[in-house]
Amino acid sequence: MTNSDNDETGENSARGPNRRDFFKTSAAFAGAAAGLAAFGGAPAFAAQSPRQIPSPPPLGAEIPCSCLAVNTPLTVRAATVTVDFRGEIRVRVEASDPLDPWSLRLKVIGHKVSANDNGEGNDPGSRQDQGLGEITIEQGDFETTPDSLVKMLSQSPPKWEQTMFLDFTMTIERPPEELMRRALGVSLSRAPEPLVLSTKEPGKLIGQLDNFPPKGEIYQLQNPINLVIPDNPDEVVASIDKFPVKVGGL
């Protein structure tokens, strides 16, 4: 080997480590940049934090909500009218499960909605031309009504299910005369007085909720609500087959 070959080999050996160091440094900077972007170094691409789960309401808390049930079919004897009920409902937190704070037992402590039937938009000849007038649903004094229940179905995203039981009276301002004759057992010589009916069994509604208290979610009726004259509880004289209630906070 000549002296020139030795010189060239020595020169390459001297340059080798410098070149390798350069590539190592470049790779390290690239890895750091990728890690910075992945862990939020670039705000424009940062993922949104998951929605925080709210705390359940404390025992004794009272929760008022608005109620809107549009296009509710009400059948009185053989005639069916369609009305919109509006009003409020209020529940109170009665109990919770220590092992599952979002398993709640609620009691309905106030419920009143009303609608008006003026005889328009219904089957002609099916009842009085003036309609049934004001129809009021109001919570009855029923100690046997089951409590309502709330449970959390998932945490991400937060979802709840509420089961609500309703017992109530219904007051019809202008009931059909035939129905009043049957209720009173006598013929009427003047316009009938308002007729008061009561639920034969509680109505059961279930709401699938994205929020609790609810913010406009729809509760669906699970069973027909049959209504009877209190003095004759075996004879059903009216019923509600659908009761899609939109419930929201006040």
Buried (B, 14 or more C-beta within 10 A) or exposed (E): EEEEEEEEEEEEEEEEEEEEEEEEEEEEEEEEEEEEEEEEEEEEEEEEEEEEEEEBBEEEEEBEBBBBBEEBEBBBBEBBBBBBBBBBBBBBBBEBEEEEEBBBBBBBBBBBBBBBBBBEEBEEEBBBEEBBBBBBBBBBEBEEBBBBBBBBEEEEEBBBBBBBBBBBBBBBBBBBBEBBEBBBEEEEEEEBEBBBBBBBEBBBBBBEBEBBBBEBBBBEBEEBBBBBBEEEEEEBBBBBBBBBBBBBEE
